[in-house]
Amino acid sequence: MANPFDNKPRPYIIAHRGSMDLCPENTMAAFRRALADGADVLETDVRMSAEGVLVCLHDPTVDRTTDGSGRVDQLRLEEIRRLDASGGTSGYRGERVPTLGEVASLIPEDRALAVELKGKAFLQEEAHRSLLAVLEEAGIIRRTLVISFSRRHLALLRRLAPELALGLVSLRHLVPPAEPSFLGAAPSLLLLNPWFVKAAQRRGQLVCPLDPRPNQQLRRYLRMGCDAVLTNDPRATIETLRQLGNRR
């Protein structure tokens, strides 16, 4: 299975919901800012609307990040698109919830996309077929990593697209799980098992700490050999890496 990030120096910079410390999370503004600031990978959460459209939202409801209310899977795309997704962030009034297709079309040829699957819809094969159709239409399926907390989600997708890079979010596995090519590991696991990264890498797996504000711990993550870092502010993280002598 190809590494969707292999044209970039390590550690790969993964923009968590875009540059969400500077812009409203999971919006086109946040994703554009992350790309401009040098992120290698845009990470977004994906849920299905009532009629089965993939939209970029983290929560099961729209209450926290928009001026609306209700469950995402009970709202039609037309209703979701009417909402203001600025989340109260000054200067971003009028930002909308994007579809996955819109975000996928934003990815330049030298960058990649990480999609985290959210919700029970992804227990159904049809949801995964919709996901694959969006990635194929955008021409980025080989530059996409699909992530989930659920092994069942990943197993369904593996059957449909064996070539797709998959990642498991791990909050409790002290020893790296064997199957996925990418592991998002809780920082506490890396503290308890300092050999976690090396053990995963011996099997060809990539490891990223689940630390969206990683700058104070970057030296330790680099010493461990982490392949990627998650960040809410790619520009600040890249600057910290440079100060530490990283080759970026």
C-alpha positions in Angstrom: 0.0 0.0 0.0 1.4 3.4 -1.0 2.2 6.0 1.6 0.0 9.0 0.6 2.5 11.4 2.1 5.7 10.0 0.8 6.8 13.0 -1.2 7.2 15.1 1.9 9.9 15.3 4.6 9.1 13.9 8.0 7.4 14.6 10.3 4.4 15.3 8.1 2.4 18.3 9.2 -1.3 17.3 9.5 -3.7 20.3 9.9 -6.3 19.2 12.5 -9.7 20.3 11.1 -7.6 22.9 9.1 -5.9 25.8 10.9 -8.6 25.7 13.6 -6.7 27.8 16.1 -6.9 30.7 13.6 -10.1 30.0 11.6 -13.4 28.2 12.3 -12.8 24.4 12.3 -13.6 22.3 9.3 -14.4 25.2 7.0 -12.9 26.2 3.7 -11.2 29.2 5.3 -9.5 26.9 7.8 -8.3 24.5 5.1 -7.1 27.3 2.8 -5.2 28.8 5.6 -3.6 25.5 6.5 -2.4 25.0 2.9 -1.0 28.5 2.8 0.8 28.0 6.0 2.5 24.8 4.8 0.5 21.9 6.0 1.3 18.6 4.2 -2.1 17.0 5.0 -5.6 18.4 5.6 -7.5 16.4 8.2 -11.2 16.6 8.4 -14.1 14.8 10.0 -16.9 13.4 7.8 -20.5 12.7 8.6 -23.5 12.0 6.4 -26.5 14.3 6.0 -30.0 13.1 6.0 -30.0 12.3 2.3 -26.5 10.8 2.3 -24.2 13.7 1.4 -20.8 13.7 3.0 -20.2 16.9 5.0 -17.3 18.0 7.1 -18.4 18.2 10.7 -16.9 16.7 13.8 -19.9 16.6 16.2 -23.0 14.5 15.8 -25.0 17.8 15.9 -24.4 21.2 14.4 -25.0 23.0 17.7 -21.4 23.8 18.8 -19.9 24.9 15.5 -22.9 26.7 13.7 -25.8 28.9 14.6 -28.2 26.1 14.1 -29.3 23.0 16.0 -30.1 19.4 15.3 -28.4 16.1 14.4 -26.4 16.2 11.2 -27.9 12.9 10.0 -31.4 14.4 10.4 -30.6 17.6 8.4 -30.6 17.8 4.6 -27.7 19.4 2.9 -29.8 22.4 2.0 -30.5 23.0 5.7 -26.9 22.5 6.7 -25.7 24.9 4.0 -27.9 27.7 5.3 -26.1 27.6 8.7 -23.3 30.0 9.7 -20.3 27.9 10.5 -18.1 30.7 11.8 -18.5 29.4 15.4 -18.4 33.0 16.6 -14.9 33.6 15.2 -14.4 37.2 14.4 -14.1 38.0 10.7 -15.6 34.7 9.4 -19.3 35.4 9.5 -20.9 33.6 6.6 -18.6 30.6 6.5 -20.5 27.5 5.5 -20.1 23.8 6.3 -18.3 22.3 3.3 -19.0 19.0 1.6 -16.2 16.5 1.4 -16.2 17.0 -2.4 -15.4 20.7 -1.9 -12.5 20.0 0.4 -11.2 17.2 -1.8 -11.2 19.5 -4.8 -9.0 22.0 -2.8 -6.1 19.5 -2.4 -3.1 20.5 -4.5 -1.1 17.8 -6.3 1.7 17.9 -3.7 -0.6 17.6 -0.6 -2.8 14.9 0.9 -6.1 14.5 2.7 -6.9 12.6 5.9 -10.6 11.8 6.4 -11.9 10.7 9.8 -15.1 8.7 9.6 -17.8 9.8 12.1 -21.2 8.2 12.8 -23.1 5.0 12.5 -23.6 5.6 8.7 -20.2 4.1 8.1 -21.3 0.7 9.4 -23.1 0.5 6.0 -21.3 -0.3 2.8 -23.2 2.4 0.9 -21.6 5.1 3.0 -18.1 3.9 2.0 -19.1 3.7 -1.6 -20.1 7.3 -1.4 -16.8 8.2 0.1 -14.8 6.4 -2.5 -16.9 8.0 -5.3 -16.0 11.5 -4.0 -12.3 10.6 -3.7 -12.2 9.1 -7.2 -14.0 12.0 -8.7 -11.4 14.4 -7.2 -8.6 12.2 -8.3 -7.0 12.0 -4.9 -7.7 8.4 -3.8 -4.0 7.6 -3.7 -3.3 10.8 -1.7 -5.9 10.1 0.9 -5.7 8.4 4.4 -9.0 7.3 5.9 -9.0 7.2 9.7 -11.4 5.8 12.3 -11.7 4.8 15.9 -13.7 1.8 14.6 -12.1 -1.4 13.3 -15.5 -2.3 11.8 -15.4 0.9 9.7 -11.9 0.1 8.4 -12.7 -3.5 7.7 -15.7 -2.6 5.5 -13.6 -0.1 3.6 -10.7 -2.5 3.2 -12.9 -4.9 1.4 -14.1 -2.2 -1.1 -10.7 -0.5 -1.6 -7.7 -2.7 -0.7 -5.3 -0.1 -2.1 -6.6 2.7 0.2 -4.4 3.9 3.1 -6.2 3.3 6.4 -5.5 4.6 9.9 -6.7 3.5 13.4 -7.0 6.0 16.2 -5.7 4.2 19.3 -6.3 5.5 22.8 -5.6 2.3 24.7 -3.3 0.0 22.7 0.0 -0.1 24.6 1.4 -2.3 21.9 0.8 -1.0 18.3 -2.1 -2.9 16.6 -0.9 -4.9 13.6 -3.4 -4.1 10.8 -3.6 -0.4 9.7 -0.8 1.4 7.9 -1.2 4.5 10.1 -1.7 4.8 13.8 -2.9 7.8 15.7 -1.7 7.2 19.2 -2.6 9.0 22.4 0.5 10.8 23.8 0.0 8.8 27.1 0.6 5.6 25.2 3.9 6.9 23.8 5.0 7.9 27.4 4.1 4.5 28.8 5.7 2.6 25.9 8.7 4.6 24.5 9.2 1.8 22.0 5.7 2.1 20.5 6.9 4.1 17.4 9.9 1.9 16.6 7.8 -1.3 17.0 5.2 0.1 14.6 7.8 1.3 12.1 9.3 -2.2 12.0 6.0 -3.3 10.4 6.0 -0.4 8.0 3.4 1.6 9.9 3.4 5.4 10.4 2.7 6.9 13.9 1.3 10.3 14.8 0.7 11.5 18.4 -2.9 12.7 19.0 -1.7 16.0 20.3 -3.3 18.9 18.4 -1.1 21.5 20.2 2.2 19.6 19.9 4.8 22.4 20.0 6.0 22.0 23.6 6.5 18.3 23.0 7.9 18.4 19.5 11.5 17.7 20.7 10.3 14.5 22.4 8.2 13.4 19.4 11.2 14.0 17.1 13.4 12.0 19.4 10.9 9.1 19.3 10.9 9.2 15.5 7.2 10.1 15.1 6.3 10.2 11.4 3.7 13.0 11.6 2.4 15.6 14.0 -1.1 16.8 14.3 -1.6 20.5 14.8 -4.3 23.2 15.1 -1.8 25.8 13.8 0.5 24.5 11.1 2.5 27.7 10.7 3.4 27.8 14.4 4.4 24.1 14.4 6.5 24.4 11.3 8.3 27.4 12.9 9.0 25.4 16.1 10.4 22.5 14.0 12.7 25.0 12.3 13.9 26.3 15.7 14.6 22.7 16.7 16.8 22.2 13.6 14.3 20.2 11.6 15.1 20.2 7.9 11.8 21.6 6.8 
